[in-house]
Amino acid sequence: HKSGWKAVVSTQSTGRYNDLIVATIYEPSSSSKSSASSGMSSSEEVSWISWFCALRGNEYFCEVDEDYIQDKFNLTGLQEMVPHYKKALDMILDLEPDEDAEDAVLGTNDIVEQAAELLYGLIHARYILTNRGLAMMLEKYQNSDFGTCIRVFCEHQLLLPIGLSDHPGESMVKLYCPKCQDVYSPKSSRYHHVDGAFFGTSFPHMLFMVHAEYRPKPASTTFVPRLYGFKIHPLAYQLQMEAALQCKEYRKRP
């Protein structure tokens, strides 16, 4: 069927026979927001924040409380970092946008929606450092929403999202293992577009400072390279390299 139109088929009993009734009705074409919540009733409204966090690849995010977003103090400094800040904020809070001449210039909500995603990510990085945000992310951590460490001796230690920079656009989100204290790229490519600045460089460390009881002990076992059962001395490779160079120089002699 064409966009916006669909056929509704039903049956109606008339005596011994069932009459087939086909009706064509108009239904507005669904945006990406409605498609993300297709499992929900069409009459049930979904907030922008819930829609955004339900998108494929955004599973690492938690839903920031609207009260936190409405407090202007929590958004200090973000206006200079986000284009179309006011419209983006209104979109996040599901407020009706102001109709003005700028809408004619934009011609679409795509630019504002990109700004809203950037703004929400930056707000999210601040929110998850609060007590409420830490509690929400801790629950996701305990549910293994962020996966487990791929290192063998970490024994499936749970991971936490982290950024390598607090400035957007510099690196994608990584996963931090508190046991080996190293970072890894997410296995699934769905997370490769998520900006690391939306989680920040401090989040995992703040979580374990506030909830120290969840911090695991450092890994006590490390891999030891062996040759025929014997440990390889740290200088063995260097000595072998020097011996190979000496042999090469010797062969060059007339």
C-alpha positions as CSV (number, residue, x, y, z in Angstrom):
1,H,0.0,0.0,0.0
2,K,1.1,3.6,-0.5
3,S,2.3,5.7,2.4
4,G,-0.6,7.0,4.5
5,W,-3.2,4.6,3.2
6,K,-4.1,1.1,4.3
7,A,-6.8,-1.4,3.8
8,V,-8.9,-2.7,6.6
9,V,-10.5,-6.1,6.1
10,S,-13.4,-7.5,8.2
11,T,-16.3,-9.9,7.9
12,Q,-19.9,-9.3,8.7
13,S,-22.4,-12.2,9.2
14,T,-25.6,-11.9,7.1
15,G,-27.6,-15.1,7.6
16,R,-25.8,-18.2,6.3
17,Y,-22.9,-16.2,4.6
18,N,-20.2,-14.0,5.8
19,D,-19.7,-10.9,3.7
20,L,-16.2,-9.6,3.2
21,I,-15.9,-5.9,3.8
22,V,-12.9,-4.0,2.6
23,A,-12.4,-0.4,3.6
24,T,-9.6,2.0,2.7
25,I,-8.8,4.5,5.4
26,Y,-6.1,7.2,5.6
27,E,-3.5,7.0,8.3
28,P,-0.7,9.6,8.6
29,S,2.7,8.1,7.7
30,S,4.6,7.1,10.8
31,S,7.9,8.8,11.7
32,S,10.9,7.1,13.2
33,K,9.4,7.9,16.6
34,S,6.2,6.0,16.0
35,S,8.1,3.1,14.4
36,A,10.3,2.7,17.5
37,S,7.2,2.3,19.6
38,S,5.2,0.2,17.1
39,G,4.6,-2.4,19.8
40,M,2.6,0.0,21.8
41,S,-1.0,1.1,21.2
42,S,-1.4,4.0,18.7
43,S,-3.5,5.8,21.3
44,E,-0.7,5.6,23.9
45,E,1.7,8.5,23.8
46,V,5.4,7.9,24.2
47,S,7.7,10.7,25.5
48,W,10.7,11.7,23.4
49,I,13.0,10.5,26.1
50,S,11.5,7.0,26.2
51,W,11.5,6.9,22.4
52,F,15.1,7.9,22.2
53,C,16.3,5.4,24.8
54,A,14.3,2.6,23.1
55,L,16.1,3.1,19.7
56,R,18.4,0.3,18.6
57,G,21.9,1.2,19.7
58,N,20.8,3.4,22.6
59,E,20.4,0.7,25.1
60,Y,23.3,2.1,27.2
61,F,21.3,5.2,28.0
62,C,19.0,5.7,31.0
63,E,16.0,7.9,31.0
64,V,16.9,11.3,32.5
65,D,14.2,12.7,34.8
66,E,12.4,15.6,33.2
67,D,12.7,17.5,36.5
68,Y,16.4,17.4,36.1
69,I,16.3,18.7,32.6
70,Q,13.9,21.5,33.5
71,D,16.3,22.9,36.1
72,K,18.3,25.4,34.1
73,F,21.3,25.2,36.5
74,N,21.9,21.6,35.3
75,L,22.1,22.8,31.7
76,T,24.7,25.5,32.3
77,G,27.1,25.9,29.4
78,L,25.2,23.6,27.0
79,Q,23.5,26.4,25.1
80,E,26.8,27.3,23.4
81,M,27.5,23.7,22.5
82,V,24.2,22.8,20.8
83,P,22.7,24.5,17.7
84,H,19.0,25.3,17.9
85,Y,19.2,24.8,21.6
86,K,15.7,26.1,22.5
87,K,14.0,24.0,19.9
88,A,16.1,20.9,20.8
89,L,15.2,21.4,24.5
90,D,11.5,21.8,23.7
91,M,11.6,18.6,21.6
92,I,13.2,16.6,24.5
93,L,10.5,17.9,26.9
94,D,7.7,17.3,24.4
95,L,6.8,20.9,24.3
96,E,5.0,22.5,21.3
97,P,7.6,24.3,19.2
98,D,7.2,28.0,18.5
99,E,6.2,28.7,14.9
100,D,8.6,31.3,13.5
101,A,10.5,32.2,10.3
102,E,13.3,29.8,11.2
103,D,11.0,26.8,10.6
104,A,10.7,27.9,6.9
105,V,14.5,28.0,6.7
106,L,15.0,24.6,8.2
107,G,12.1,23.0,6.3
108,T,12.4,19.8,8.4
109,N,12.8,18.6,11.9
110,D,15.8,16.5,11.1
111,I,18.3,19.3,12.1
112,V,16.4,20.0,15.3
113,E,16.2,16.3,16.1
114,Q,20.0,15.9,15.6
115,A,20.5,18.8,18.0
116,A,18.1,17.2,20.5
117,E,20.1,14.0,20.4
118,L,23.3,15.9,21.0
119,L,21.7,17.9,23.8
120,Y,20.2,14.8,25.5
121,G,23.6,13.0,25.3
122,L,25.4,15.9,27.0
123,I,22.7,16.2,29.7
124,H,22.9,12.4,30.2
125,A,26.6,12.6,30.9
126,R,25.9,15.0,33.7
127,Y,22.8,13.2,35.0
128,I,24.6,9.8,35.5
129,L,26.9,11.4,37.9
130,T,24.0,12.3,40.3
131,N,22.7,9.9,42.9
132,R,19.6,9.2,41.0
133,G,21.5,8.7,37.7
134,L,24.0,6.4,39.4
135,A,21.2,4.3,40.8
136,M,19.6,3.9,37.4
137,M,22.9,2.9,35.8
138,L,23.8,0.6,38.6
139,E,20.6,-1.3,38.0
140,K,21.5,-1.6,34.3
141,Y,25.0,-2.7,35.4
142,Q,23.6,-5.5,37.6
143,N,21.4,-6.6,34.8
144,S,24.4,-7.0,32.5
145,D,23.0,-4.5,30.1
146,F,26.6,-3.4,29.2
147,G,28.0,-6.9,28.6
148,T,30.9,-8.7,30.2
149,C,34.7,-8.5,29.8
150,I,36.3,-10.5,26.9
151,R,39.5,-11.1,28.9
152,V,39.7,-14.7,30.0
153,F,41.0,-14.0,33.5
154,C,38.3,-11.4,34.3
155,E,35.8,-14.3,34.3
156,H,32.9,-12.5,32.7
157,Q,33.3,-9.3,34.8
158,L,30.4,-6.9,34.2
159,L,31.3,-3.8,32.2
160,L,30.4,-0.1,32.3
161,P,30.2,2.5,29.4
162,I,32.9,5.2,29.4
163,G,34.1,7.9,27.1
164,L,37.7,8.6,26.2
165,S,36.9,12.3,26.0
166,D,34.4,14.7,27.5
167,H,34.1,16.6,24.2
168,P,31.6,15.3,21.7
169,G,32.8,14.1,18.3
170,E,36.2,12.9,19.4
171,S,35.6,9.2,20.1
172,M,32.9,6.6,20.3
173,V,31.7,5.0,23.5
174,K,33.9,2.3,25.0
175,L,33.4,-0.3,27.8
176,Y,35.4,-0.2,31.0
177,C,36.3,-3.3,33.0
178,P,36.8,-2.6,36.7
179,K,38.6,-5.8,37.2
180,C,41.5,-5.5,34.7
181,Q,40.9,-1.7,34.5
182,D,41.1,-1.6,30.8
183,V,38.7,-0.4,28.1
184,Y,37.3,-2.3,25.1
185,S,35.2,-1.5,22.0
186,P,31.6,-2.8,22.1
187,K,31.2,-6.1,20.3
188,S,28.1,-5.0,18.4
189,S,28.4,-2.4,15.6
190,R,25.1,-0.9,16.8
191,Y,27.0,1.0,19.5
192,H,29.8,2.3,17.2
193,H,27.8,5.5,16.4
194,V,27.3,6.4,20.1
195,D,29.5,9.3,21.2
196,G,31.6,8.6,24.3
197,A,31.1,12.1,25.6
198,F,27.5,11.1,26.3
199,F,28.9,9.0,29.2
200,G,32.0,10.9,30.0
201,T,35.4,9.9,31.4
202,S,34.4,9.9,35.1
203,F,31.2,7.9,35.2
204,P,32.6,4.4,36.2
205,H,34.9,5.8,38.8
206,M,32.2,7.9,40.3
207,L,29.9,4.9,40.5
208,F,32.5,2.8,42.4
209,M,33.3,5.7,44.7
210,V,29.6,6.1,45.7
211,H,28.9,2.3,45.6
212,A,32.3,0.9,46.7
213,E,30.7,-2.4,47.6
214,Y,30.2,-3.2,43.9
215,R,33.8,-2.6,42.9
216,P,35.5,-6.0,42.2
217,K,38.9,-6.9,43.4
218,P,41.6,-6.4,40.7
219,A,42.4,-9.5,38.6
220,S,45.0,-11.6,40.4
221,T,45.9,-13.8,37.4
222,T,47.7,-12.8,34.3
223,F,48.8,-14.8,31.3
224,V,52.4,-16.0,31.4
225,P,54.0,-16.9,28.0
226,R,55.8,-20.2,28.1
227,L,58.0,-22.2,25.7
228,Y,58.1,-26.0,26.3
229,G,56.7,-25.3,29.7
230,F,59.4,-22.8,30.7
231,K,58.6,-19.1,31.4
232,I,60.0,-16.7,28.8
233,H,62.2,-14.1,30.3
234,P,61.2,-10.5,29.6
235,L,64.6,-9.9,27.9
236,A,64.5,-13.0,25.8
237,Y,63.0,-11.3,22.8
238,Q,65.4,-8.4,23.0
239,L,68.4,-10.8,23.2
240,Q,67.1,-12.8,20.3
241,M,66.7,-9.7,18.2
242,E,70.2,-8.5,19.0
243,A,71.6,-11.9,18.1
244,A,69.7,-11.9,14.8
245,L,71.1,-8.5,13.9
246,Q,74.7,-9.6,14.7
247,C,74.2,-12.7,12.5
248,K,72.9,-10.5,9.6
249,E,75.9,-8.1,9.9
250,Y,78.3,-11.1,10.0
251,R,76.8,-12.5,6.7
252,K,77.4,-9.1,5.0
253,R,81.1,-9.3,5.6
254,P,83.2,-10.3,2.6
